[in-house]
Amino acid sequence: YSSKCIKPRSFSRFSRNITIPAIGSKAKLLINGEFIDSQADTFTKVINPATQEVVSLVPQATQKELDEAVLSAQHAFKTWKKTSILSRQGVMLRFQHLIHEHLDTIAKNIVTEQGKVMNDARGDVTRGLQVVENLGGLPDYMLGTRLEVSRDMDTYTIREPLGVVGGICPFNFPAMIPLWMFPVALATGNTMVLKPSEKDPGAALMLAELAIEAGIPKGALNIVHGTKPTVEFMVNDPAIKAISFVGGDAAGKAIYTGATANGKRAQCNTGAKNHGIILPDANKDHAINALVGAAFGAAGQRCMALSTAVFVGESAEWIDELVEKAKLLKVGSGFNPDVDVGPMISIDALKRAESLVESAKTEGANIILDGRNPTVEGFPNGNFLAPTIIDNVTPNMQCYQQEIFGPVLIILRANTLQEAIDIVNSNMYGNGSAIFTQSGANARLFQENIESGNVGINVPIPVPLPMFSFTGNKASFFGDTNFYGRSGINFYTQLKTITSLWRHEDVQSSKPSVNMPTMK
Ligand code: NAD
């Protein structure tokens, strides 16, 4: 590339160890390439959900620190946007290598801060890593179009970055969601201010350290902390041109409304109530295993958890077997390799889930597996809820109307596939749904008529790989340009269309034309 281009920082072939903060220490901000202590006077405690131990303290960044983060991103943008596409791609290739190398360290931090079991935490990092790996195809994604529109006249498009963009993350995928955001934003030439969840910021900080090691320049990625005040700053600061958000409904709606009113692009992935329809012609073992894994894995704290089963006709006879399989799951600390279901993120989240289970009982549903107050040896203080299954739920019940976001599977019944599809489509959310069947015709009917954005056919958690995009719809998504894949590239870039005239011969000057040029 041209010597005028800014070269990314050099990359050491032998990466150093990643920083593991001491227990109880204060989470650092990343501003202008330096990890610094905040001057904050308020902090949120990051609590190990299996033990209630304070892992770290997350500052509410001060106004000065937030301003500095944006200024540093603005400054870095001036040069980062001019780097060649191959050098930015090179940084991402080195970054994916470093994530591979440190995958277990990041996963361990996720188990400590978030609670999910180690193998699932590795999956959290890996699904984000795949987004970085997919940026190996960056030049192809960034290709423009060109057409000779008239004699000697060409029109062509260039994809340009937006400037400083903001990312706001939820607690449930501390690595995957930051990796949906900043690698795509940076690879396309933007700089970013990222706010991890105040409940588990450790993985994002580790990933930022690796991104710096991979060669991103000072200020290209800034990490700020805090809660609503930090988010409001990001939504309102005019220097931030676009907001990527993943999290719950209340924050998502407020952020989308605020950001778009301020003239920003916004993509906000929000809550979900994902349904699995089980037809009597399904492969029984596959369907039951898939339901158990997708309902209770990650303690049900996945936006694509299959939290609602709709059994059609005789498939309801399999419910007893489903309960027996769910009972076999072991609850406990995510560091125990035999454990399947870790703790929920907080005592509040646990209490909320327990009370929704209780409300189902009051409203007339049957709790056929009650996982409340399990005994977990060695972890008496953890936020544990063992797999819970509620049968005979109807759509008017609170446990159906709210996202429980815990290891709770609710069951509805339908007489026909069409009735089941109607139930799913009546729900306000449209994140994901799945069907279990061995009939191609039924699968086709489902695919055509279901209103969810991520659809599984005999696949329980159809989170698309990063050559596609994550396409939730209805109340699960506010915006029109999705995360990662080609959509992600489109979100973080804008088109410039150039029409040029280069003529070999001298242009014969006649008189000026005042007519609208038609280029014919
Ligand atoms: P949350 O909305 O509580 O927090 C998400 C982020 O928003 C955090 O960074 C938080 O600090 C901030 N925030 C919280 N309340 C706010 C407010 N009132 N105003 C402004 N900002 C606020 O979400 P969570 O509990 O961390 O995550 C769980 C939720 O995220 C679930 O609803 C889940 O379905 C959803 N989620 C959706 C997807 C998806 O792709 N659709 C993926 C993961 C998680």
Boltz pocket constraint, residues with backbone or C-beta under 6 A from the ligand:
constraints:
  - pocket:
      binder: B
      contacts: [[A, 168], [A, 169], [A, 170], [A, 171], [A, 172], [A, 173], [A, 195], [A, 196], [A, 197], [A, 198], [A, 226], [A, 227], [A, 228], [A, 231], [A, 232], [A, 246], [A, 247], [A, 248], [A, 249], [A, 250], [A, 251], [A, 252], [A, 254], [A, 269], [A, 270], [A, 271], [A, 272], [A, 302], [A, 303], [A, 403], [A, 405], [A, 431], [A, 470], [A, 472], [A, 476]]
      max_distance: 6.0
